[in-house]
Amino acid sequence: MKKWAYPLAILTLVIFIVLRATYQKPFMNTFDAKVADIFLDNRFIEFFHYIGEPKFVVIVAVLLIVYLAWKVKNYRGMLFVVLTFAAGNVLNQLLKKWVQRPRPELEDQLTSFSFPSGHAMTGILYLFTTAYLLAENNSKSRKILLWLAAIILMILIGLSRIAGARHFATDVLAGWCMGYTWFVICVIWYERRKRNFQLNHK
């Protein structure tokens, strides 16, 4: 991973902490309202919440693990998927229970807590993990396409939660920030294990 990615993970953690401390402030409420006005009821964007649904993410995880096990024999990669997909989801649920922010007022609203957005957080985790692992043995042009697709879909999944009034904008930003931070933590573990394995088998 590029060196700039690591300090960026620290920055996203700081932003998450700031959002946690300020999401109830009037200026943040104004920000949430203005972003909601832009995206609310946008049916095209709202559609993308489907590719952030837990069932879809589980299917991607299974397919990725099968690919890593049989195609490229990357067993560390399989554990990396578990750390990002599964442990990341557990972390999101713990953070929601810690913050306990109610969701936007809406008829038939979801009953779980709102901060940080699970779709935004697990979306960035599963998309970035998939792009990272598939890009390992690919050409530069394909790496760029994989990462570009991951970033665009990540943004659309997050915005879909605002379009559907399931989350505030600050929930989505917090989900992206914590998701990226956790992703980089898992990458650090993965790359360190990979280096150690290569050194031990020289």
Contacts in CASP RR format, 6 or more apart in sequence:
PFRMAT RR
TARGET T0000
AUTHOR 0000-0000-0000
METHOD contacts of the structure
MODEL  1
MKKWAYPLAILTLVIFIVLRATYQKPFMNTFDAKVADIFLDNRFIEFFHY
IGEPKFVVIVAVLLIVYLAWKVKNYRGMLFVVLTFAAGNVLNQLLKKWVQ
RPRPELEDQLTSFSFPSGHAMTGILYLFTTAYLLAENNSKSRKILLWLAA
IILMILIGLSRIAGARHFATDVLAGWCMGYTWFVICVIWYERRKRNFQLN
HK
1 132 0 8 1.000
1 184 0 8 1.000
1 187 0 8 1.000
1 191 0 8 1.000
5 184 0 8 1.000
5 187 0 8 1.000
6 184 0 8 1.000
6 188 0 8 1.000
8 180 0 8 1.000
8 184 0 8 1.000
9 180 0 8 1.000
9 181 0 8 1.000
9 183 0 8 1.000
9 184 0 8 1.000
9 185 0 8 1.000
10 181 0 8 1.000
12 176 0 8 1.000
12 177 0 8 1.000
12 178 0 8 1.000
12 179 0 8 1.000
12 180 0 8 1.000
12 181 0 8 1.000
13 177 0 8 1.000
13 178 0 8 1.000
13 181 0 8 1.000
15 173 0 8 1.000
15 177 0 8 1.000
16 116 0 8 1.000
16 174 0 8 1.000
16 175 0 8 1.000
16 177 0 8 1.000
16 178 0 8 1.000
16 181 0 8 1.000
19 28 0 8 1.000
19 115 0 8 1.000
19 170 0 8 1.000
19 173 0 8 1.000
19 174 0 8 1.000
19 177 0 8 1.000
20 99 0 8 1.000
20 115 0 8 1.000
20 174 0 8 1.000
22 28 0 8 1.000
23 101 0 8 1.000
23 115 0 8 1.000
23 168 0 8 1.000
23 170 0 8 1.000
23 171 0 8 1.000
23 174 0 8 1.000
28 170 0 8 1.000
31 169 0 8 1.000
31 170 0 8 1.000
32 168 0 8 1.000
32 169 0 8 1.000
32 170 0 8 1.000
35 162 0 8 1.000
35 169 0 8 1.000
36 104 0 8 1.000
36 162 0 8 1.000
36 165 0 8 1.000
36 168 0 8 1.000
36 169 0 8 1.000
39 45 0 8 1.000
39 159 0 8 1.000
39 162 0 8 1.000
39 163 0 8 1.000
40 162 0 8 1.000
40 163 0 8 1.000
40 164 0 8 1.000
40 165 0 8 1.000
41 163 0 8 1.000
41 164 0 8 1.000
42 159 0 8 1.000
42 163 0 8 1.000
43 163 0 8 1.000
45 156 0 8 1.000
45 159 0 8 1.000
45 160 0 8 1.000
45 163 0 8 1.000
46 160 0 8 1.000
46 163 0 8 1.000
46 164 0 8 1.000
47 160 0 8 1.000
48 153 0 8 1.000
48 156 0 8 1.000
48 157 0 8 1.000
48 158 0 8 1.000
48 159 0 8 1.000
48 160 0 8 1.000
49 119 0 8 1.000
49 157 0 8 1.000
49 160 0 8 1.000
49 161 0 8 1.000
49 164 0 8 1.000
49 166 0 8 1.000
50 56 0 8 1.000
51 153 0 8 1.000
51 157 0 8 1.000
52 119 0 8 1.000
52 122 0 8 1.000
52 123 0 8 1.000
52 126 0 8 1.000
52 157 0 8 1.000
53 119 0 8 1.000
54 89 0 8 1.000
54 122 0 8 1.000
57 85 0 8 1.000
57 122 0 8 1.000
57 123 0 8 1.000
57 126 0 8 1.000
60 126 0 8 1.000
60 130 0 8 1.000
61 81 0 8 1.000
61 85 0 8 1.000
61 86 0 8 1.000
61 126 0 8 1.000
64 81 0 8 1.000
64 129 0 8 1.000
64 130 0 8 1.000
64 133 0 8 1.000
65 78 0 8 1.000
65 81 0 8 1.000
68 74 0 8 1.000
68 75 0 8 1.000
68 77 0 8 1.000
68 78 0 8 1.000
68 81 0 8 1.000
68 133 0 8 1.000
69 75 0 8 1.000
69 78 0 8 1.000
72 137 0 8 1.000
74 133 0 8 1.000
76 190 0 8 1.000
76 193 0 8 1.000
76 194 0 8 1.000
76 197 0 8 1.000
77 133 0 8 1.000
77 190 0 8 1.000
80 129 0 8 1.000
80 133 0 8 1.000
80 186 0 8 1.000
80 187 0 8 1.000
80 189 0 8 1.000
80 190 0 8 1.000
81 129 0 8 1.000
81 133 0 8 1.000
83 186 0 8 1.000
83 189 0 8 1.000
83 190 0 8 1.000
84 125 0 8 1.000
84 126 0 8 1.000
84 128 0 8 1.000
84 129 0 8 1.000
84 182 0 8 1.000
84 183 0 8 1.000
84 186 0 8 1.000
85 122 0 8 1.000
85 125 0 8 1.000
85 126 0 8 1.000
85 129 0 8 1.000
87 182 0 8 1.000
87 186 0 8 1.000
88 121 0 8 1.000
88 122 0 8 1.000
88 125 0 8 1.000
88 179 0 8 1.000
88 182 0 8 1.000
89 118 0 8 1.000
89 122 0 8 1.000
91 121 0 8 1.000
91 178 0 8 1.000
91 182 0 8 1.000
92 116 0 8 1.000
92 118 0 8 1.000
92 121 0 8 1.000
92 122 0 8 1.000
92 175 0 8 1.000
92 178 0 8 1.000
95 115 0 8 1.000
95 116 0 8 1.000
95 178 0 8 1.000
96 112 0 8 1.000
96 113 0 8 1.000
96 114 0 8 1.000
96 115 0 8 1.000
96 116 0 8 1.000
96 118 0 8 1.000
97 113 0 8 1.000
99 113 0 8 1.000
99 115 0 8 1.000
99 116 0 8 1.000
100 113 0 8 1.000
101 113 0 8 1.000
101 114 0 8 1.000
101 115 0 8 1.000
101 168 0 8 1.000
101 171 0 8 1.000
102 113 0 8 1.000
102 114 0 8 1.000
103 109 0 8 1.000
103 110 0 8 1.000
103 112 0 8 1.000
103 113 0 8 1.000
103 114 0 8 1.000
103 166 0 8 1.000
103 167 0 8 1.000
104 114 0 8 1.000
104 165 0 8 1.000
104 166 0 8 1.000
104 167 0 8 1.000
104 168 0 8 1.000
106 165 0 8 1.000
106 166 0 8 1.000
109 165 0 8 1.000
109 166 0 8 1.000
110 166 0 8 1.000
114 167 0 8 1.000
114 168 0 8 1.000
114 171 0 8 1.000
115 168 0 8 1.000
115 170 0 8 1.000
115 171 0 8 1.000
115 174 0 8 1.000
116 171 0 8 1.000
116 172 0 8 1.000
116 174 0 8 1.000
116 175 0 8 1.000
116 177 0 8 1.000
116 178 0 8 1.000
117 158 0 8 1.000
117 161 0 8 1.000
117 166 0 8 1.000
117 167 0 8 1.000
117 171 0 8 1.000
117 172 0 8 1.000
117 174 0 8 1.000
117 175 0 8 1.000
118 175 0 8 1.000
119 157 0 8 1.000
119 158 0 8 1.000
119 160 0 8 1.000
119 161 0 8 1.000
119 166 0 8 1.000
119 167 0 8 1.000
120 154 0 8 1.000
120 157 0 8 1.000
120 158 0 8 1.000
120 161 0 8 1.000
120 167 0 8 1.000
120 171 0 8 1.000
120 172 0 8 1.000
120 173 0 8 1.000
120 174 0 8 1.000
120 175 0 8 1.000
120 176 0 8 1.000
120 179 0 8 1.000
121 174 0 8 1.000
121 175 0 8 1.000
121 176 0 8 1.000
121 178 0 8 1.000
121 179 0 8 1.000
121 182 0 8 1.000
123 153 0 8 1.000
123 154 0 8 1.000
123 157 0 8 1.000
123 158 0 8 1.000
124 154 0 8 1.000
124 175 0 8 1.000
124 176 0 8 1.000
124 179 0 8 1.000
124 180 0 8 1.000
124 183 0 8 1.000
125 179 0 8 1.000
125 182 0 8 1.000
125 183 0 8 1.000
127 150 0 8 1.000
127 151 0 8 1.000
127 153 0 8 1.000
127 154 0 8 1.000
127 157 0 8 1.000
128 150 0 8 1.000
128 154 0 8 1.000
128 180 0 8 1.000
128 183 0 8 1.000
129 183 0 8 1.000
129 186 0 8 1.000
130 146 0 8 1.000
130 150 0 8 1.000
131 146 0 8 1.000
131 147 0 8 1.000
131 149 0 8 1.000
131 150 0 8 1.000
132 187 0 8 1.000
134 146 0 8 1.000
135 142 0 8 1.000
135 143 0 8 1.000
135 146 0 8 1.000
135 147 0 8 1.000
138 146 0 8 1.000
154 176 0 8 1.000
158 167 0 8 1.000
158 172 0 8 1.000
158 176 0 8 1.000
159 172 0 8 1.000
161 167 0 8 1.000
161 171 0 8 1.000
161 172 0 8 1.000
162 168 0 8 1.000
162 169 0 8 1.000
162 172 0 8 1.000
END
